[in-house]
Amino acid sequence: MTAFHVKYRPERFEDVLGQDAVVKSLKNIVKDKRGKTFIFTGPSGTGKTTLARILANEFAGGEGTIANLEEFDAATNSGADAVRAVVGRTHYRAIGASPVKAIIVDEAHRLSATAWTTLLKPIEEPPKHVYWMFCTTEASKIPKTIQTRCLRYDLKEVPEEAIFLLLEKVCKKEQLDITDDILEAIT
């Protein structure tokens, strides 16, 4: 059985809750083919990594596969050598319907100072087919030299009403009989 937070994770911009301004801006970025490097910041559970995945798929023309997306966990791979290995893989286009490669660096604030220095040139002048997305709960720990090279999106807490409505929808779809009192306690 798939966990509900995975099963019901948004896969399209239209499915994202509580981040209307960010979604609108990202749609325009894709439409206008602007931007190569992004920072998604905000509290846990606001959709940073989810939005990065959706954006990556949009840049891949809706044809995103595992070949187009590399997720890099900076919490466990914070050093420069690990970053150099990722950068090395960006020189090759993805195989499949789209040549786009998107690198999502999750928990980006955990990267070492040397790792960030290693990223300066690759994110300033990425190959045409490469996009970088940094997700963090602590934007202040990302060096200014990196921040100035990225488009930054500050996500806010998702309103409780939106969470409640989503929980109702999931309960109905999963045929779960849960009272509103319990749903309110969850939100």
C-alpha positions in Angstrom: 0.0 0.0 0.0 1.3 3.4 -0.9 1.3 6.0 1.8 -1.3 8.7 1.3 1.2 11.6 1.3 2.9 9.9 -1.7 -0.2 8.7 -3.4 -1.8 12.2 -3.3 1.3 14.3 -3.9 0.5 16.9 -6.6 1.9 16.1 -10.0 0.7 19.2 -11.8 0.7 22.9 -11.0 -3.1 22.8 -10.8 -3.0 20.3 -7.9 -0.7 22.4 -5.7 -2.5 23.9 -2.6 -1.9 27.3 -1.0 0.9 28.5 -3.3 -1.1 30.3 -5.9 1.3 33.2 -6.5 4.3 30.9 -6.8 2.5 28.6 -9.2 1.4 31.5 -11.4 5.0 32.8 -11.5 6.4 29.3 -12.3 3.9 28.8 -15.1 5.1 32.1 -16.6 8.8 31.0 -16.2 8.0 27.8 -18.2 6.0 29.6 -20.8 8.6 32.3 -21.4 11.5 29.8 -21.1 13.2 31.9 -18.5 15.3 30.8 -15.5 17.7 28.0 -15.1 18.3 28.0 -11.3 15.7 28.2 -8.5 15.6 28.3 -4.8 12.4 27.0 -3.0 12.3 28.0 0.6 9.7 27.7 3.3 8.6 25.6 6.3 8.5 21.8 6.1 5.5 20.4 4.2 4.8 23.5 2.1 5.6 21.8 -1.3 9.2 22.8 -2.0 10.3 19.5 -3.5 6.9 18.8 -5.0 7.1 22.1 -6.9 10.6 21.5 -8.0 9.5 18.1 -9.4 6.6 19.6 -11.2 8.8 22.4 -12.6 11.3 19.8 -13.8 8.6 17.9 -15.6 7.3 21.1 -17.2 10.8 21.9 -18.5 10.9 18.4 -19.9 7.7 19.2 -21.9 5.6 16.9 -19.7 7.8 14.0 -20.8 9.9 13.8 -17.6 11.2 10.4 -16.5 13.8 9.2 -14.1 16.4 10.1 -16.8 15.4 13.8 -16.6 15.4 14.2 -12.8 18.1 13.7 -10.3 17.3 14.3 -6.6 20.3 15.0 -4.5 20.0 14.7 -0.7 22.4 17.3 0.7 21.7 16.1 4.3 23.6 12.9 3.6 25.8 14.1 0.7 27.0 17.5 1.8 30.6 17.5 0.5 32.3 18.9 -2.6 33.1 15.5 -4.1 29.5 14.4 -4.1 28.5 17.8 -5.8 31.3 17.4 -8.3 29.9 14.0 -9.3 26.5 15.5 -9.9 27.9 18.4 -11.9 29.8 15.8 -14.0 26.6 14.1 -14.9 25.0 17.3 -16.1 27.3 17.4 -19.1 25.2 14.5 -20.6 21.7 15.0 -21.9 18.9 12.7 -20.7 17.9 9.8 -22.9 14.3 9.7 -24.0 11.7 12.1 -25.2 13.3 15.1 -23.6 17.0 15.9 -23.2 16.4 18.1 -20.2 18.2 17.3 -16.9 16.9 18.8 -13.7 18.9 18.5 -10.5 16.9 19.0 -7.3 19.1 19.6 -4.2 17.0 18.8 -1.2 18.0 20.1 2.2 20.3 22.5 0.3 21.3 24.4 3.5 23.3 21.3 4.6 25.8 21.6 1.8 29.4 22.5 2.9 31.0 25.8 2.0 33.3 24.0 -0.4 30.3 22.3 -2.1 28.7 25.6 -2.6 31.9 27.0 -4.1 31.9 24.0 -6.5 28.4 25.0 -7.7 29.1 28.6 -8.5 30.2 28.2 -12.1 27.8 25.3 -13.0 24.7 27.2 -11.8 25.9 30.5 -13.3 26.4 29.0 -16.8 24.6 25.7 -16.9 24.4 23.7 -20.1 21.4 24.6 -22.2 19.6 21.4 -21.1 20.3 21.7 -17.3 18.1 23.2 -14.6 19.1 23.5 -10.9 16.5 23.6 -8.1 17.5 24.1 -4.4 15.0 23.2 -1.7 15.6 24.4 1.9 13.9 25.3 5.1 16.8 27.6 6.0 17.5 30.0 3.1 19.8 32.2 5.3 22.3 29.3 5.2 22.6 29.5 1.4 25.5 31.8 0.4 24.6 35.1 -1.1 26.8 34.3 -4.1 24.4 31.4 -4.9 21.2 33.3 -4.0 22.0 36.0 -6.5 22.2 33.5 -9.3 18.8 31.9 -8.6 15.1 32.8 -8.8 13.8 32.5 -5.3 10.4 31.3 -4.3 9.3 31.7 -0.6 6.5 29.2 0.1 4.1 29.9 2.9 2.2 27.6 5.2 -0.8 26.0 3.5 -4.0 27.3 5.0 -5.8 24.9 7.3 -9.0 25.2 5.3 -7.2 23.9 2.2 -5.7 21.0 4.1 -9.1 20.1 5.6 -10.7 20.1 2.1 -7.9 17.9 0.8 -8.4 15.5 3.7 -12.1 15.3 3.1 -11.4 14.5 -0.6 -8.9 11.8 0.3 -11.3 10.2 2.8 -14.0 10.1 0.3 -11.8 8.7 -2.4 -10.4 6.1 0.0 -13.9 5.3 1.4 -12.7 6.2 4.9 -15.4 7.1 7.5 -13.7 9.8 9.5 -15.6 12.6 11.4 -15.0 16.3 10.8 -13.8 16.5 14.4 -11.0 14.1 13.7 -10.1 15.9 10.4 -10.0 19.2 12.2 -7.7 17.7 14.8 -5.4 16.5 12.0 -5.2 19.9 10.4 
